[in-house]
Amino acid sequence: MIKRIVFIVIAISLMACKNEKPVNVDYVTLSGKITNHLGNDGSLRGRKYKKEIKIAKDGTFKDTLHLKAEGTLYSFSDGNESTTLFLKNGDDISLTLDTKMFDETLKYTGKGSQNCNYLAKKMLMDEELFSDKLYSLDETNFKKELEAISDKFMTLIDGDKDLNAILVKNEKTQLKQRMKLELEDYETKQRVAKLKGNPSPQFNYENHKGGKTALSELKGKYVYIDVWATWCGPCIGEIPFLQKLEEEFKGKKIAFVSISVDEKRNHDKWKKMVTDKNMGGIQLFADNDWKSEFVKAYGINAIPRFILIDPNGNVVMANAFRPSNPNTKKNLEDLLSK
């Protein structure tokens, strides 16, 4: 009788365990050891998420993360170096790295680590495959090599069957987009490279002082063009250097032109900033911001961007030195002395 009672108790206990619902974990545990730690605290960033990660003097750390969005990418940084992680609730990830060889020594262990290790391998592959040598190829060989690179990344994605399904789907979508953009960027660079020594694309834009100014009106002078916007910090940082250049070359055979690619809704902001900062030279407002024909012709997708055109209207440099670069002044002096 006693044995039967014991058996019934055990059976009931087993049934209770079987029917027990799994505990939902609403956090991620992140820990690790950083060799040659740079001495500052680390940080974790994601979309609308930022948290400081306390790192001990010996490079060890451990933190519990309550993420606003799980199953997505986050950036972990130590000093100027950073790496990308894929995190979801329930993950318990530990990383090790040496800051002297950050990407090469980065390793993850623990629950969910396979997703982060994939991203680390991807980063190393990216650095290896997208080298300067790739962009020096002719168009036929570039397209062939780009297709081979795409296949290598796809093999990396499909090679680990334990990768999170959301990550796999996003990576394949982004890979397809990346290859499309790489080809477009290559074609743009090739087109811009051919501009050197040839007539520059034209513009005829609104002048801050009234009316319009066309590039053709500046024939007979060198034209140093600054493509910028009011919201661009690095652009604004170049303004004092540009003003100094304008003063140093005052009366010389050179025109300084600034073209804003601000959207039309920021037109008044542009007018005010030009006035408030006492910006000299010829201040113009592009007719269709980034989609302006002149901007597209030069393949401009990042600012500030500087362009130098000769007195005959031909391109000297499609991507000229910034005003803050000492080479700019010397380059202009050499040209004007000829």
Order of alpha helices (4+ residues) and beta strands (2+ residues): alpha-beta-beta-beta-beta-beta-beta-beta-alpha-beta-alpha-alpha-alpha-alpha-beta-beta-beta-alpha-beta-alpha-beta-alpha-beta-beta-alpha
